[in-house]
């Protein structure tokens, strides 16, 4: 993936994801998980007024409540995930036995 910054961290939500804003005040549509954020310390503090942000206060509160966003994961039926992990364990054991 490529770098697409810089962004300003508005806040960190309850699950540890960051709500980010572009330098022009445009707020990203969803929180970003911490491992996608490259830390950078600015030489001087950057302040953005609430009027400059393109998201309402209620939308920001909503984003502070949502779960982490990250790579999209396909939806899995209940029980299907367990059987997949069992199959993967079996395949790993078979490959280890073949190496001996």
N, C-alpha and C positions, 0 to 999 in steps of 0.2 A: 504494500500500500504506500501511497505517497503522502508527504506532509502537506497539509492544507491550512496553515495558520497565518498569522497568529490570532488567537482568540483571547477573550477576557473571561476569567472564571467569575461567574456571578455568585454562585454558592454550590455547596455539595449537598445532595439530598440525603435522606435517611439511609438509603442503601449504599451510599458511597459513590454514586455517579455524579458527574459534574454537569451543571447547567451553564452553557457557554454562550457568549455573545461575540459577534464580529466587532471590529473596531468602529464600524458605522452605527452600532446599536442594534443590529438585527440579531435576535435571539434564535438559536438553533431550535428546531421543532421538537427535539427530545434530548434527554440527558445522555451523556457519553460516559461509558465505563472508564475507570481510572487507567487501565492499561493502554488505552488509546491516546491518552493525554501525555504529551512530552513537556515536562516542567521547564519553565523559563522564568528567571527572575528579572523583572524590568529594572532598569536603572533608576527610574522614578515612578512614583505611583500614578496609575491611570484611573481617573474617576469618570463614571458615566452617570448622568442624572436619570431619574426614572422617566422623565419626559422623552429622553433620547431613545429609550428601549422601545422596540416595536411589539412587545408583549404586554398584556394587561397584568395587573397584580394578581388577579384570580388565576390566570394561566400559569404564572410563576409559582403560585402556591400549589397548583395541581401538579406541576412538574417536580416539586419537592416531595410529593407523595408517591410518585410512580416508581416502579421497579427499575433496576439497571437495564440499560439498553446495550446491546452489543451485536455480535454477529447473530443473524437470524438463525434460529434452530427450527427444524421441521417439527410439526406437532406429532406427538407419539401417543398412541392409544394406551390406556392403563394396561399394565402387564406386558406390553410389547417391548418396552424398554428393558425390563428384567430379562426377557428371553434373549434379546440381542446381546446383553452383557454376558450371559451364560455361554452363548455361542462363541463370542470373542475369547472368553477364558478357555474354552475347549480348544479353539484353533491355536491359541498361544501354547497350550500344553502339548498339542500334537507337533507343533513346529519345534518345540524344545526337545521332545522325544526323538525327532528325526535328526537333530544335530548331534545327539549322543552316540 
